């Protein structure tokens, strides 16, 4: 019976360094010639692209709340069946988030936890932290611990002294303070993997540091698991019927937030995805039945987007003609009248929706969302639900009272703004728990008589 290694890397809190440690471990495992598959706990768009940057493998989001346990188990099995090692990066602190926590996912997938502890401001006391995490939940197994930001040999010695006889977790290693591995960030998080925030030389140095300061052999040994006991649900095989419709998908540095599983579900349901760039292309791709504008950073590229007037006109004309357009978060902002930056300058956008969005210096909204559809649309029938996540630094400005909305959120907010066959809103949707909505979307695209020129 084949036995492989699998584990979840968690932190004691956000900022513990688990992303850098995860990237280093992923890259080091790959450098050893092993096949490693990365996963990300939670709704994050950015960390999976960093995983792909160092492994060359698409990282799957496993989010119990947004996607449901069944879907997470299926995706885990499907993506991991032919791999030597599975590595899941956690979110926030191990137990933060309730149903959506790293601990809940580790329990659902029967994964041992490797705990990353920021030791920069303590010595022997970190053992008490580890002890607390070991004993907090009987059904979550903390198998090993990595101490991050260790300052000296003496610091390491004091930490070991506190651990011996007090904690059960195996010490995997002590990672030193090293700013050269810091990944630059911005208001929505770290830079995307496609932007290569760590070049090949930095990744190689990170691998060398992992091999030097962590006992990778020990890590892989204590996390060997029998995959047949990880899940009991068999993955479903989709009926792939690609090519029924053509869907234009915006993808560039301004529009880069897409869940790979959403794109796969669209393809499995019959969509041929045609990627284009609102930043650089002059018009929409030809002969497409609809347009999908995902999230991203349109505010960072507002001037370039605004100056690409031919693309703005192309999108607006398609919408005005009754074409099917879906925009979420950043894509929704692109469909509005304009984006007002922090200095108060306005950059005109497509003007499909007659209101503007204003950037704010602080986070506007964050959290999971469940939306009830109030009327039939290409996103599904009235009474059905959409599941997703909201995370943005902008707010709508001067919304006309007659603007129609499609769905209602749990807090009674109405969103999902509509214009003809256009739907836009701040929610980043994941269709795992509402795959019938994908079929509805494809059905509407099939029946639409409006195509891009």
ABEGO torsion letter per residue (X at the ends): XBBBBBBBBBBABBGAGAAAAAAAAAAAAAAAGBBBBBBBBEABAAAAAAAAAAAGBBBBBBBAAAAEAAAAAAAAAAAAAABABBBBBBBEBAABGEAABAAAAAAAAGBBBBBBBBAAABBAAAAAAAAAAAAABAABBBABBBBBGBABAAAAAAAAAAABGABABBBAEBBBBBAAABBBBBAAEBBBAAAGABBAAAAAAAAAAAAAABBAAAAAAAABBBAAAABABBBBBBBBBBGABBBBBBBBAABABBBAAAAAAAAAAGBBBBBBBAAABABBBBGBABBBBBBEBAAAAAAAAAABAAAAAAAAAAAAAGBBBBBBEAAAAAABABBBBAAGBBBBBAGABABBBBBBABBABBEBBBBBBABBBAAEBBGBBBBBBBBBABBBBGBBAABBBABBBAAGBBBGBBBEABBBBABBBBAAABAAAAAAAAAAAAABABBBX
